[in-house]
Amino acid sequence: DTEVTQTPKHLVMGMTNKKSLKCEQHMGHRAMYWYKQKAKKPPELMFVYSYEKLSINESVPSRFSPECPNSSLLNLHLHALQPEDSALYLCASSHPERGGVGQYFGPGTRLTVT
Amino acid sequence: DAKTTQPTSMDCAEGRAANLPCNHSTISGNEYVYWYRQIHSQGPQYIIHGLKNNETNEMASLIITEDRKSSTLILPHATLRDTAVYYCIVRDNTDKLIFGTGTRLQVFP
């Protein structure tokens, strides 16, 4: 299994809602990532988890709250988002100890904040 | 900030080789060159990476100049399914991938 799955595929939420994005992989990878991608722009790194611990936070606003319950799962909790947070949210995973191996990306969740 | 510079767009005829250049003049000795591509509405896909030597796999070849200040990704026989945005990334020993603006490759019949 070389797949990273993300749910839901699409999400529409109001600015007062609380929702969560989910990411799952069963490749035994111990590093997992969240990226944000605006239309016609490259992906931007948000968070990195290594061995279930948050290792990198790229100064992301606190309305985005990541969680790594176990080595296969990664969540992104969303609260009080703004319309400008509408984007494609990508999850990825990799072997942190294998520095030369690339990251595997999921298909993304397309988020619209109304 | 991204440490790479790529042309905004390129065209290639189907069946011909696509050669995508990348400049990374400030690359350090322990930094790798990675290539990813992103087909419309999908997540990025890893293609290939290298440090100093040229590399080849089932998808592509990577040619890195001797001074390591530039590289070229070669798709030997481009198909319509290779139409995508191709990202050249310089990666250090952290877990961070910093994507640049990439090259939009259009393969035409």
Backbone of each chain as ProteinMPNN parsed JSONL, in Angstrom:
{"seq_chain_A": "DTEVTQTPKHLVMGMTNKKSLKCEQHMGHRAMYWYKQKAKKPPELMFVYSYEKLSINESVPSRFSPECPNSSLLNLHLHALQPEDSALYLCASSHPERGGVGQYFGPGTRLTVT", "coords_chain_A": {"N_chain_A": [[0.856, -1.183, 0.0], [0.886, 2.0, -1.082], [-0.244, 4.435, -0.534], [-1.578, 7.588, 0.39], [-4.315, 8.623, 2.104], [-7.005, 10.977, 2.175], [-9.605, 12.577, 3.902], [-12.443, 14.766, 4.3], [-13.007, 14.796, 0.678], [-13.973, 17.183, -0.296], [-14.913, 20.174, 1.402], [-17.152, 22.386, 2.826], [-17.448, 25.129, 4.881], [-18.711, 27.306, 7.447], [-17.668, 30.433, 8.936], [-17.912, 30.212, 11.656], [-17.882, 27.593, 12.244], [-16.667, 24.359, 13.454], [-14.451, 22.049, 12.234], [-12.822, 19.035, 11.019], [-9.98, 17.824, 9.248], [-8.837, 14.787, 7.848], [-6.144, 12.457, 7.615], [-4.486, 9.584, 6.414], [-2.098, 6.95, 6.452], [-0.524, 3.851, 5.586], [2.055, 2.996, 5.312], [4.061, 2.729, 7.054], [5.427, 5.016, 7.535], [7.072, 7.561, 9.455], [7.045, 10.251, 9.523], [4.91, 12.973, 9.029], [2.964, 15.388, 7.224], [1.416, 18.603, 6.806], [0.256, 20.624, 4.2], [-0.636, 23.697, 2.611], [-2.365, 24.831, -0.223], [-2.972, 27.403, -2.331], [-5.002, 28.53, -5.096], [-3.41, 28.148, -8.204], [-0.905, 28.465, -7.105], [2.185, 27.339, -5.529], [2.449, 24.472, -3.265], [2.463, 25.161, 0.261], [4.312, 24.611, 3.142], [2.888, 23.702, 6.261], [2.81, 22.248, 8.782], [4.919, 19.818, 10.42], [5.114, 16.54, 11.551], [7.092, 14.357, 13.402], [7.712, 11.149, 14.3], [5.317, 11.155, 15.759], [5.452, 13.539, 17.119], [5.176, 17.076, 17.133], [7.276, 18.746, 15.036], [7.85, 20.843, 13.329], [6.394, 23.981, 12.936], [5.164, 26.204, 10.83], [4.716, 28.909, 11.639], [1.91, 29.03, 11.708], [-1.45, 30.221, 11.933], [-3.366, 30.016, 14.993], [-5.931, 29.084, 14.628], [-5.783, 26.887, 13.1], [-5.226, 23.639, 14.041], [-3.091, 21.073, 14.537], [-2.998, 17.468, 14.874], [-1.642, 14.379, 15.89], [-2.626, 11.405, 16.361], [-1.678, 8.764, 16.235], [0.894, 6.766, 14.639], [-0.068, 6.421, 12.092], [-2.046, 8.208, 11.516], [-3.159, 11.528, 10.877], [-4.479, 14.561, 11.822], [-6.199, 17.636, 11.081], [-7.448, 20.183, 12.789], [-9.981, 22.568, 12.51], [-11.029, 25.847, 13.166], [-13.021, 28.699, 13.47], [-12.341, 29.828, 10.961], [-11.248, 31.93, 8.205], [-12.467, 33.441, 5.148], [-10.241, 33.666, 3.42], [-8.798, 31.442, 4.018], [-9.629, 29.459, 2.442], [-8.703, 26.816, 0.388], [-6.639, 24.216, -1.091], [-5.883, 21.532, 0.915], [-3.185, 19.643, 1.664], [-1.913, 16.484, 2.568], [1.005, 14.707, 3.526], [3.48, 12.054, 3.67], [6.481, 10.471, 4.933], [9.595, 8.6, 5.259], [11.377, 9.536, 7.931], [13.947, 8.805, 8.633], [15.101, 7.967, 6.362], [16.644, 9.853, 4.538], [16.836, 10.379, 1.814], [14.537, 9.655, 0.511], [11.53, 10.441, -1.164], [8.601, 12.454, -0.349], [5.32, 11.194, 0.048], [2.291, 12.174, -1.275], [-1.12, 12.889, -0.453], [-4.393, 13.147, -2.109], [-5.579, 15.473, -1.367], [-7.731, 17.839, 0.402], [-10.294, 19.862, -0.584], [-11.048, 22.907, 0.578], [-13.594, 25.168, 1.349], [-14.362, 28.224, 2.71], [-17.048, 29.937, 3.936]], "CA_chain_A": [[0.0, 0.0, 0.0], [1.717, 3.204, -1.181], [-1.224, 5.485, -0.702], [-1.99, 8.481, 1.463], [-5.723, 8.953, 1.883], [-7.473, 12.169, 2.87], [-11.051, 12.783, 3.928], [-13.222, 14.529, 3.084], [-12.431, 15.349, -0.553], [-14.422, 18.57, -0.347], [-15.534, 20.625, 2.642], [-17.609, 23.774, 2.875], [-17.732, 25.449, 6.274], [-18.876, 28.701, 7.797], [-16.581, 30.979, 9.746], [-18.074, 29.865, 13.066], [-17.896, 26.132, 12.378], [-15.477, 23.579, 13.778], [-14.379, 20.838, 11.414], [-11.509, 18.391, 11.018], [-9.496, 17.096, 8.086], [-8.161, 13.565, 8.274], [-5.138, 11.901, 6.711], [-4.09, 8.26, 6.884], [-1.164, 6.179, 5.627], [-0.152, 2.557, 6.17], [3.349, 2.642, 4.732], [5.05, 2.7, 8.118], [6.148, 6.286, 7.59], [7.019, 8.161, 10.775], [6.938, 11.704, 9.372], [3.692, 13.361, 8.319], [3.026, 16.814, 6.908], [0.29, 19.342, 6.245], [0.55, 21.727, 3.301], [-1.761, 24.479, 2.101], [-2.108, 25.275, -1.587], [-3.943, 28.305, -2.937], [-5.144, 28.325, -6.533], [-2.321, 28.563, -9.089], [0.298, 28.696, -6.312], [2.776, 26.079, -5.067], [2.116, 24.1, -1.876], [3.227, 25.784, 1.343], [4.359, 23.771, 4.326], [2.265, 24.227, 7.483], [3.259, 21.511, 9.967], [5.586, 18.531, 10.273], [5.186, 15.647, 12.704], [8.094, 13.316, 13.29], [7.479, 10.197, 15.391], [4.121, 11.613, 16.457], [5.676, 14.81, 17.814], [5.242, 18.227, 16.251], [8.662, 19.173, 14.915], [7.903, 22.119, 12.611], [5.175, 24.768, 12.777], [5.601, 27.337, 10.025], [4.009, 30.132, 12.08], [0.527, 28.908, 11.248], [-2.386, 30.77, 12.92], [-3.869, 29.01, 15.935], [-7.214, 28.543, 14.183], [-5.429, 25.566, 12.565], [-4.64, 22.88, 15.139], [-2.805, 19.717, 14.08], [-2.975, 16.401, 15.874], [-1.157, 13.108, 15.353], [-3.02, 10.438, 17.392], [-0.767, 7.622, 16.161], [1.845, 6.898, 13.538], [-0.736, 6.299, 10.796], [-3.114, 9.187, 11.362], [-2.866, 12.944, 11.071], [-5.686, 15.383, 11.733], [-6.061, 19.093, 11.13], [-8.679, 20.731, 13.341], [-10.226, 23.902, 11.968], [-11.991, 26.591, 13.984], [-13.078, 30.148, 13.237], [-11.542, 30.15, 9.783], [-11.58, 33.091, 7.397], [-12.608, 33.089, 3.718], [-8.933, 33.536, 2.767], [-8.252, 30.116, 4.305], [-10.093, 28.535, 1.4], [-7.526, 26.313, -0.323], [-6.459, 22.759, -1.108], [-5.022, 21.121, 2.019], [-2.512, 18.415, 1.273], [-1.193, 15.72, 3.571], [2.079, 13.899, 2.956], [4.211, 11.257, 4.655], [7.78, 9.995, 4.475], [10.463, 7.981, 6.256], [12.329, 10.583, 8.312], [15.311, 8.302, 8.753], [15.604, 7.749, 5.011], [16.642, 11.237, 4.065], [16.768, 10.554, 0.374], [13.279, 9.178, -0.08], [10.59, 11.54, -1.294], [7.343, 12.46, 0.369], [4.128, 10.729, -0.662], [1.197, 13.11, -1.033], [-2.502, 12.516, -0.688], [-5.066, 13.927, -3.153], [-5.974, 16.771, -0.835], [-9.102, 18.23, 0.731], [-10.562, 21.225, -1.063], [-11.815, 23.59, 1.624], [-14.189, 26.476, 1.049], [-14.876, 28.881, 3.912], [-18.06, 30.929, 3.512]], "C_chain_A": [[0.898, 1.241, 0.0], [0.832, 4.419, -1.295], [-1.408, 6.287, 0.59], [-3.434, 8.887, 1.164], [-6.111, 10.16, 2.719], [-8.985, 12.234, 2.785], [-11.37, 14.051, 4.699], [-12.49, 15.061, 1.851], [-12.759, 16.828, -0.674], [-15.069, 18.913, 0.993], [-15.899, 22.089, 2.503], [-17.982, 24.056, 4.321], [-17.886, 26.952, 6.462], [-17.777, 29.136, 8.752], [-16.716, 30.645, 11.221], [-18.031, 28.357, 13.307], [-16.583, 25.602, 12.928], [-15.527, 22.312, 12.939], [-12.977, 20.26, 11.511], [-11.229, 17.741, 9.674], [-8.711, 15.894, 8.59], [-7.231, 13.054, 7.182], [-4.683, 10.578, 7.29], [-3.104, 7.632, 5.913], [-0.781, 4.911, 6.372], [1.127, 2.053, 5.541], [4.433, 2.566, 5.795], [5.873, 3.973, 8.213], [5.993, 6.934, 8.959], [7.092, 9.682, 10.716], [5.69, 12.008, 8.553], [3.603, 14.883, 8.278], [1.655, 17.337, 6.519], [0.825, 20.49, 5.408], [-0.758, 22.429, 2.943], [-1.405, 24.951, 0.703], [-3.261, 26.138, -2.085], [-3.926, 28.09, -4.458], [-3.965, 28.939, -7.299], [-1.042, 28.942, -8.326], [0.906, 27.352, -5.91], [2.322, 25.731, -3.653], [3.042, 24.811, -0.887], [3.161, 24.904, 2.58], [3.699, 24.468, 5.511], [2.887, 23.572, 8.713], [3.996, 20.244, 9.546], [5.521, 17.801, 11.599], [6.235, 14.582, 12.415], [7.962, 12.42, 14.528], [6.406, 10.717, 16.345], [4.326, 12.884, 17.269], [5.779, 15.94, 16.785], [6.677, 18.747, 16.21], [8.792, 20.521, 14.199], [6.492, 22.714, 12.555], [5.618, 26.028, 12.054], [4.778, 28.588, 10.353], [2.568, 30.167, 11.584], [-0.412, 29.475, 12.322], [-3.026, 29.674, 13.763], [-5.247, 28.481, 15.572], [-7.026, 27.204, 13.448], [-4.703, 24.808, 13.68], [-4.375, 21.454, 14.678], [-2.808, 18.733, 15.238], [-2.497, 15.121, 15.2], [-1.445, 12.023, 16.397], [-2.151, 9.179, 17.407], [0.045, 7.742, 14.885], [1.192, 6.842, 12.162], [-1.715, 7.426, 10.502], [-2.617, 10.602, 11.63], [-4.166, 13.716, 10.872], [-5.309, 16.86, 11.669], [-7.406, 19.653, 11.561], [-8.785, 22.202, 12.961], [-11.287, 24.603, 12.804], [-11.872, 28.078, 13.685], [-12.206, 30.548, 12.049], [-12.082, 31.384, 9.065], [-11.74, 32.673, 5.933], [-11.26, 32.917, 3.014], [-8.23, 32.222, 3.099], [-8.744, 29.068, 3.316], [-8.907, 28.127, 0.542], [-7.621, 24.797, -0.422], [-5.483, 22.418, 0.008], [-4.496, 19.721, 1.723], [-1.813, 17.795, 2.469], [-0.11, 14.922, 2.858], [2.741, 13.098, 4.07], [5.538, 10.832, 4.057], [8.472, 9.258, 5.606], [11.467, 9.032, 6.708], [13.767, 10.092, 8.378], [15.918, 7.988, 7.39], [15.608, 9.096, 4.289], [16.479, 11.398, 2.582], [15.462, 10.151, -0.255], [12.266, 10.309, -0.067], [9.361, 11.387, -0.431], [6.227, 11.961, -0.541], [2.97, 11.638, -0.27], [-0.156, 12.445, -1.244], [-3.125, 13.415, -1.743], [-5.552, 15.287, -2.67], [-7.438, 16.867, -0.46], [-9.282, 19.658, 0.261], [-11.53, 21.891, -0.097], [-12.31, 24.934, 1.128], [-14.783, 27.026, 2.336], [-15.808, 30.009, 3.467], [-18.38, 31.913, 4.628]], "O_chain_A": [[1.594, 1.499, 0.982], [1.12, 5.335, -2.065], [-1.395, 5.751, 1.699], [-3.729, 9.427, 0.098], [-5.613, 10.347, 3.829], [-9.573, 11.981, 1.734], [-10.662, 14.392, 5.647], [-11.453, 15.712, 1.983], [-11.926, 17.626, -1.103], [-15.688, 18.065, 1.634], [-15.078, 22.922, 2.117], [-18.749, 23.304, 4.922], [-17.285, 27.756, 5.748], [-17.05, 28.31, 9.304], [-15.749, 30.774, 11.972], [-18.133, 27.904, 14.447], [-15.547, 26.265, 12.888], [-16.526, 21.593, 12.938], [-12.059, 20.905, 12.017], [-12.124, 17.18, 9.042], [-8.02, 15.96, 9.607], [-7.5, 13.201, 5.99], [-4.51, 10.448, 8.502], [-3.25, 7.761, 4.697], [-0.718, 4.882, 7.601], [1.282, 0.863, 5.268], [5.603, 2.359, 5.471], [6.9, 4.006, 8.892], [4.921, 6.873, 9.561], [7.192, 10.335, 11.755], [5.442, 11.385, 7.521], [4.096, 15.574, 9.169], [0.833, 16.604, 5.969], [1.714, 21.229, 5.829], [-1.835, 21.832, 2.971], [-0.291, 25.415, 0.46], [-4.385, 25.661, -2.24], [-2.973, 27.548, -5.018], [-3.581, 30.086, -7.071], [-0.196, 29.662, -8.856], [0.218, 26.332, -5.946], [1.86, 26.605, -2.92], [4.224, 25.03, -1.153], [2.081, 24.502, 3.011], [3.911, 25.658, 5.745], [3.425, 24.257, 9.583], [3.746, 19.675, 8.483], [5.833, 18.367, 12.646], [6.264, 13.988, 11.337], [8.086, 12.888, 15.659], [6.574, 10.716, 17.565], [3.445, 13.266, 18.038], [6.379, 15.786, 15.722], [7.227, 19.141, 17.238], [9.747, 21.259, 14.443], [5.531, 22.042, 12.179], [6.368, 26.833, 12.608], [4.223, 29.235, 9.465], [2.079, 31.191, 11.108], [-0.192, 29.233, 13.509], [-3.204, 28.546, 13.304], [-5.693, 27.501, 16.169], [-7.993, 26.482, 13.205], [-3.69, 25.276, 14.2], [-5.317, 20.695, 14.449], [-2.648, 19.1, 16.403], [-2.896, 14.815, 14.076], [-0.59, 11.747, 17.238], [-1.917, 8.596, 18.465], [-0.1, 8.709, 14.138], [1.831, 7.179, 11.164], [-2.163, 7.583, 9.366], [-1.769, 10.833, 12.492], [-4.861, 13.539, 9.871], [-4.248, 17.271, 12.138], [-8.38, 19.611, 10.81], [-7.829, 22.969, 13.071], [-12.324, 24.019, 13.115], [-10.777, 28.639, 13.653], [-11.427, 31.498, 12.133], [-13.212, 31.816, 9.291], [-11.196, 31.646, 5.527], [-11.148, 32.1, 2.099], [-7.183, 31.919, 2.527], [-8.314, 27.915, 3.361], [-8.185, 28.98, 0.027], [-8.554, 24.179, 0.091], [-4.376, 22.953, 0.048], [-5.253, 18.763, 1.558], [-1.2, 18.49, 3.278], [-0.292, 14.508, 1.713], [2.593, 13.409, 5.251], [5.712, 10.828, 2.838], [8.021, 9.276, 6.75], [12.346, 9.394, 5.925], [14.702, 10.873, 8.199], [17.124, 7.766, 7.283], [14.691, 9.421, 3.535], [16.028, 12.446, 2.121], [15.299, 10.297, -1.466], [12.154, 11.046, 0.912], [9.111, 10.328, 0.144], [6.193, 12.262, -1.734], [2.7, 11.846, 0.913], [-0.316, 11.565, -2.09], [-2.477, 14.343, -2.228], [-5.897, 16.152, -3.476], [-8.274, 16.095, -0.929], [-8.531, 20.554, 0.648], [-12.685, 21.485, 0.025], [-11.557, 25.729, 0.567], [-15.609, 26.375, 2.977], [-15.412, 30.909, 2.725], [-19.205, 32.808, 4.444]]}, "seq_chain_B": "DAKTTQPTSMDCAEGRAANLPCNHSTISGNEYVYWYRQIHSQGPQYIIHGLKNNETNEMASLIITEDRKSSTLILPHATLRDTAVYYCIVRDNTDKLIFGTGTRLQVFP", "coords_chain_B": {"N_chain_B": [[12.322, 30.723, 1.771], [12.098, 29.618, -1.653], [14.842, 27.988, -3.214], [15.315, 27.756, -5.857], [15.142, 28.349, -9.421], [12.966, 28.319, -12.119], [11.812, 27.984, -15.543], [8.692, 29.513, -16.417], [6.837, 28.225, -18.091], [6.637, 25.519, -20.492], [6.561, 23.876, -23.672], [6.029, 20.69, -25.249], [6.303, 18.255, -27.782], [4.333, 15.348, -28.159], [5.867, 12.201, -27.557], [8.399, 13.157, -27.923], [11.488, 14.087, -26.261], [11.285, 15.7, -23.151], [12.89, 18.379, -21.719], [13.554, 19.768, -18.769], [14.726, 22.609, -17.268], [16.541, 23.742, -14.312], [17.66, 26.149, -12.07], [19.879, 26.397, -9.369], [21.73, 28.052, -7.845], [22.694, 28.654, -5.316], [22.997, 26.376, -3.874], [23.9, 24.17, -1.224], [26.571, 21.989, -0.031], [25.484, 19.684, 1.185], [22.909, 19.484, 0.345], [20.1, 18.178, -1.354], [18.771, 17.755, -4.681], [15.48, 17.699, -5.611], [12.765, 16.498, -7.579], [9.394, 17.028, -8.24], [6.076, 16.485, -9.494], [2.906, 17.914, -10.341], [-0.102, 17.007, -11.28], [-3.068, 18.365, -12.637], [-5.372, 19.16, -10.115], [-4.567, 17.112, -8.445], [-2.531, 15.593, -5.812], [0.959, 16.481, -5.279], [3.517, 14.536, -6.935], [6.234, 12.501, -6.313], [9.194, 12.41, -8.264], [12.045, 12.085, -8.792], [15.348, 12.239, -7.33], [18.563, 13.706, -6.491], [22.053, 14.019, -5.544], [24.828, 14.523, -6.3], [25.553, 12.934, -8.475], [24.375, 11.909, -11.716], [21.062, 10.673, -12.139], [18.752, 8.02, -12.765], [15.508, 6.75, -13.22], [12.471, 4.801, -13.53], [10.744, 6.728, -14.35], [12.082, 9.114, -15.119], [15.096, 10.985, -15.973], [17.759, 12.557, -14.221], [19.928, 15.159, -14.58], [22.713, 16.562, -13.207], [24.726, 19.389, -13.016], [28.326, 19.656, -12.902], [29.243, 21.59, -11.095], [27.041, 21.748, -9.548], [25.175, 23.764, -9.666], [23.037, 23.866, -11.31], [20.399, 21.908, -12.81], [18.828, 19.357, -14.851], [15.769, 17.964, -15.644], [14.786, 15.12, -17.347], [12.319, 13.862, -19.358], [12.032, 11.108, -21.173], [10.348, 10.259, -23.319], [7.83, 12.009, -23.871], [4.399, 11.977, -22.906], [0.864, 12.683, -23.306], [-0.16, 12.487, -20.78], [1.841, 13.418, -19.202], [1.559, 16.085, -18.942], [1.705, 18.7, -16.73], [2.502, 20.534, -13.687], [5.83, 21.012, -12.929], [8.02, 20.735, -10.3], [11.083, 21.827, -9.078], [13.14, 21.258, -6.389], [15.249, 22.248, -3.773], [16.521, 20.53, -1.151], [17.337, 20.534, 2.277], [18.852, 18.998, 5.201], [16.66, 18.828, 6.8], [13.143, 18.136, 7.378], [11.815, 19.673, 5.567], [10.179, 20.695, 2.629], [10.479, 23.147, 0.31], [8.55, 24.548, -1.943], [8.995, 25.999, -5.144], [7.823, 28.139, -7.795], [7.595, 26.507, -10.022], [7.488, 24.737, -13.25], [5.212, 24.874, -15.831], [4.432, 22.292, -17.783], [3.335, 21.623, -20.971], [2.233, 19.073, -22.908], [1.774, 18.38, -26.244], [-0.277, 16.968, -28.891]], "CA_chain_B": [[12.148, 30.989, 0.349], [12.591, 28.59, -2.55], [16.208, 28.238, -3.643], [15.398, 27.345, -7.257], [14.514, 29.16, -10.462], [12.558, 27.505, -13.259], [10.961, 28.711, -16.503], [7.28, 29.462, -16.055], [6.106, 27.241, -18.878], [7.311, 24.901, -21.629], [5.761, 22.964, -24.495], [6.76, 19.551, -25.785], [5.492, 17.382, -28.621], [4.188, 13.971, -27.674], [6.87, 11.289, -28.087], [9.725, 13.764, -27.866], [12.029, 14.253, -24.912], [11.055, 16.985, -22.472], [14.045, 18.734, -20.889], [13.13, 20.851, -17.892], [15.89, 23.106, -16.537], [16.374, 24.328, -12.987], [18.852, 26.787, -11.506], [19.964, 26.411, -7.892], [23.119, 28.511, -7.73], [23.121, 28.797, -3.915], [22.88, 25.071, -3.232], [25.008, 23.801, -0.341], [27.128, 20.671, -0.302], [24.698, 18.572, 1.707], [21.517, 19.64, -0.097], [19.678, 17.356, -2.473], [17.825, 18.293, -5.663], [14.3, 16.855, -5.768], [11.764, 16.889, -8.557], [8.022, 16.563, -8.078], [5.149, 17.061, -10.441], [1.532, 17.978, -9.868], [-1.116, 16.993, -12.329], [-4.195, 19.194, -12.219], [-6.311, 18.685, -9.09], [-4.035, 15.982, -7.689], [-1.402, 15.923, -4.952], [2.26, 16.335, -5.935], [4.045, 13.181, -7.078], [7.693, 12.429, -6.338], [9.734, 11.871, -9.517], [13.437, 11.658, -8.725], [16.198, 13.16, -6.598], [19.983, 13.432, -6.614], [22.964, 14.87, -4.784], [25.918, 14.94, -7.19], [25.597, 12.126, -9.679], [23.16, 11.803, -12.517], [20.197, 9.599, -11.679], [17.7, 7.591, -13.693], [14.558, 5.737, -12.757], [11.499, 4.433, -14.553], [9.989, 7.905, -14.771], [12.835, 10.229, -15.671], [16.521, 11.096, -15.679], [18.158, 13.826, -13.618], [21.307, 15.51, -14.897], [23.174, 17.647, -12.336], [26.009, 19.882, -13.497], [29.435, 19.325, -12.006], [29.281, 22.574, -10.006], [25.753, 21.562, -8.863], [24.394, 25.0, -9.653], [21.835, 23.694, -12.114], [20.067, 20.528, -13.151], [17.809, 19.186, -15.889], [14.94, 16.763, -15.588], [14.495, 14.645, -18.698], [11.297, 12.848, -19.596], [12.585, 10.692, -22.471], [9.307, 10.162, -24.351], [6.697, 12.639, -23.202], [3.038, 11.634, -23.316], [-0.112, 13.698, -22.906], [-0.353, 12.365, -19.339], [2.92, 14.113, -18.511], [1.191, 17.494, -18.776], [1.656, 18.932, -15.287], [3.47, 21.501, -13.165], [7.008, 20.313, -12.434], [8.71, 21.508, -9.271], [12.453, 21.507, -8.708], [13.251, 21.671, -4.982], [16.489, 21.967, -3.06], [16.145, 20.124, 0.193], [18.45, 20.343, 3.206], [18.707, 17.783, 6.0], [15.439, 18.852, 7.599], [11.996, 17.531, 6.71], [11.065, 20.701, 4.858], [10.218, 20.896, 1.181], [10.039, 24.493, -0.038], [8.212, 24.542, -3.366], [9.018, 27.226, -5.925], [6.652, 28.331, -8.658], [7.504, 25.384, -10.932], [7.336, 24.886, -14.705], [4.003, 24.239, -16.368], [4.748, 21.584, -19.026], [2.192, 21.237, -21.797], [2.574, 18.136, -23.972], [0.733, 18.472, -27.271], [-0.265, 15.808, -29.824]], "C_chain_B": [[12.719, 29.83, -0.48], [13.979, 28.97, -3.041], [16.396, 27.885, -5.109], [14.695, 28.336, -8.167], [14.222, 28.273, -11.654], [11.789, 28.366, -14.253], [9.498, 28.507, -16.134], [6.544, 28.368, -16.796], [6.974, 26.718, -20.014], [6.302, 24.042, -22.377], [6.644, 21.834, -24.986], [5.812, 18.723, -26.63], [5.473, 15.972, -28.043], [5.212, 13.068, -28.361], [8.281, 11.84, -28.084], [10.191, 13.835, -26.42], [11.697, 15.654, -24.397], [12.228, 17.225, -21.536], [13.686, 19.958, -20.065], [14.315, 21.332, -17.058], [15.533, 23.691, -15.176], [17.701, 24.923, -12.547], [18.782, 26.792, -9.994], [21.378, 26.812, -7.524], [23.606, 28.612, -6.291], [23.069, 27.473, -3.162], [24.116, 24.787, -2.382], [25.398, 22.344, -0.575], [26.282, 19.503, 0.142], [23.227, 18.636, 1.289], [21.25, 18.832, -1.359], [18.805, 18.185, -3.43], [16.712, 17.269, -5.839], [13.435, 17.405, -6.889], [10.441, 16.212, -8.215], [7.209, 17.108, -9.249], [3.74, 17.015, -9.852], [0.613, 18.083, -11.076], [-2.354, 17.685, -11.773], [-5.118, 18.474, -11.246], [-5.847, 17.433, -8.358], [-2.937, 16.462, -6.736], [-0.094, 15.789, -5.709], [2.756, 14.894, -5.908], [5.562, 13.257, -7.15], [8.159, 11.819, -7.665], [11.117, 11.273, -9.289], [14.192, 12.633, -7.832], [17.655, 12.775, -6.798], [20.801, 14.4, -5.786], [24.057, 15.419, -5.7], [25.847, 14.225, -8.532], [24.281, 12.204, -10.448], [22.374, 10.573, -12.048], [19.167, 9.275, -12.744], [16.794, 6.608, -12.978], [13.53, 5.515, -13.86], [10.721, 5.634, -15.073], [10.83, 8.9, -15.556], [14.324, 10.062, -15.391], [16.793, 12.483, -15.114], [19.63, 14.04, -13.915], [21.68, 16.713, -14.039], [24.54, 18.091, -12.832], [27.09, 19.641, -12.45], [29.53, 20.303, -10.835], [27.994, 22.564, -9.175], [24.881, 22.808, -8.843], [23.173, 24.926, -10.542], [21.61, 22.217, -12.397], [18.998, 20.53, -14.235], [17.076, 17.876, -15.65], [14.59, 16.378, -17.016], [13.408, 13.577, -18.648], [11.56, 12.33, -21.003], [11.56, 10.632, -23.607], [8.011, 10.71, -23.754], [5.364, 12.147, -23.773], [2.097, 12.733, -22.82], [-0.323, 13.666, -21.388], [0.768, 13.004, -18.528], [2.653, 15.607, -18.379], [0.926, 17.762, -17.301], [2.533, 20.135, -14.95], [4.607, 20.714, -12.525], [7.779, 21.234, -11.489], [10.106, 20.95, -9.035], [12.67, 22.073, -7.309], [14.627, 21.31, -4.459], [16.131, 21.692, -1.614], [17.377, 19.943, 1.073], [18.179, 19.11, 4.066], [17.541, 17.845, 6.973], [14.323, 18.161, 6.807], [11.242, 18.506, 5.825], [11.282, 20.633, 3.356], [9.678, 22.296, 0.91], [9.822, 24.524, -1.542], [8.392, 25.938, -3.956], [7.789, 27.276, -6.812], [6.52, 27.25, -9.729], [7.421, 25.768, -12.403], [6.074, 24.157, -15.142], [4.359, 23.633, -17.707], [3.463, 21.194, -19.719], [2.704, 20.311, -22.896], [1.437, 18.154, -24.982], [0.868, 17.337, -28.281], [0.577, 16.087, -31.063]], "O_chain_B": [[13.671, 29.16, -0.079], [14.26, 30.149, -3.26], [17.53, 27.728, -5.561], [13.786, 29.058, -7.755], [15.1, 27.565, -12.148], [11.182, 29.365, -13.868], [9.117, 27.463, -15.605], [5.723, 27.659, -16.214], [7.919, 27.378, -20.446], [5.329, 23.551, -21.807], [7.857, 21.995, -25.125], [4.66, 18.509, -26.255], [6.47, 15.482, -27.514], [5.409, 13.145, -29.574], [9.248, 11.092, -28.224], [9.409, 13.67, -25.485], [11.816, 16.647, -25.116], [12.531, 16.4, -20.674], [13.531, 21.055, -20.602], [14.853, 20.582, -16.244], [14.393, 24.079, -14.922], [18.743, 24.274, -12.641], [17.759, 27.145, -9.407], [22.135, 26.02, -6.962], [24.814, 28.652, -6.058], [23.094, 27.462, -1.931], [25.237, 25.119, -2.768], [24.677, 21.578, -1.215], [26.348, 18.431, -0.459], [22.397, 17.909, 1.834], [22.053, 18.806, -2.293], [18.19, 19.175, -3.035], [16.968, 16.113, -6.175], [13.379, 18.613, -7.12], [10.375, 15.014, -7.943], [7.609, 18.069, -9.906], [3.431, 16.193, -8.989], [0.566, 19.094, -11.778], [-2.646, 17.596, -10.58], [-5.581, 17.36, -11.494], [-6.654, 16.76, -7.717], [-2.469, 17.596, -6.84], [-0.033, 15.053, -6.694], [2.458, 14.134, -4.986], [6.111, 14.001, -7.963], [7.589, 10.833, -8.133], [11.34, 10.093, -9.561], [13.719, 13.746, -7.601], [17.957, 11.659, -7.222], [20.32, 15.457, -5.378], [24.193, 16.632, -5.855], [26.054, 14.827, -9.586], [23.228, 12.521, -9.894], [22.951, 9.574, -11.62], [18.762, 10.138, -13.523], [17.253, 5.747, -12.228], [13.7, 5.986, -14.984], [10.103, 5.556, -16.134], [10.362, 9.47, -16.541], [14.754, 9.148, -14.687], [16.139, 13.458, -15.485], [20.476, 13.221, -13.556], [21.043, 17.763, -14.128], [25.421, 17.259, -13.046], [26.801, 19.447, -11.269], [29.857, 19.906, -9.716], [27.885, 23.304, -8.198], [23.933, 22.881, -8.06], [22.349, 25.84, -10.53], [22.509, 21.39, -12.244], [18.355, 21.545, -14.504], [17.689, 16.823, -15.476], [14.148, 17.216, -17.802], [13.55, 12.544, -17.995], [11.326, 13.066, -21.962], [11.898, 10.933, -24.752], [7.202, 9.963, -23.204], [5.233, 11.931, -24.978], [2.481, 13.593, -22.026], [-0.628, 14.692, -20.78], [0.664, 13.122, -17.307], [3.445, 16.321, -17.764], [0.05, 17.148, -16.692], [3.217, 20.682, -15.815], [4.373, 19.852, -11.679], [8.137, 22.358, -11.841], [10.282, 19.751, -8.82], [12.409, 23.253, -7.074], [15.112, 20.199, -4.675], [15.517, 22.52, -0.941], [18.341, 19.287, 0.678], [17.362, 18.267, 3.696], [17.438, 17.012, 7.873], [14.547, 17.667, 5.701], [10.139, 18.199, 5.373], [12.411, 20.527, 2.875], [8.533, 22.593, 1.25], [10.776, 24.526, -2.32], [7.994, 26.934, -3.352], [6.828, 26.537, -6.599], [5.44, 27.086, -10.296], [7.302, 26.941, -12.758], [5.894, 22.973, -14.858], [4.57, 24.362, -18.677], [2.606, 20.524, -19.141], [3.518, 20.72, -23.723], [0.275, 17.967, -24.622], [1.958, 16.811, -28.507], [0.691, 15.228, -31.938]]}, "name": "protein", "num_of_chains": 2, "seq": "DTEVTQTPKHLVMGMTNKKSLKCEQHMGHRAMYWYKQKAKKPPELMFVYSYEKLSINESVPSRFSPECPNSSLLNLHLHALQPEDSALYLCASSHPERGGVGQYFGPGTRLTVTDAKTTQPTSMDCAEGRAANLPCNHSTISGNEYVYWYRQIHSQGPQYIIHGLKNNETNEMASLIITEDRKSSTLILPHATLRDTAVYYCIVRDNTDKLIFGTGTRLQVFP"}
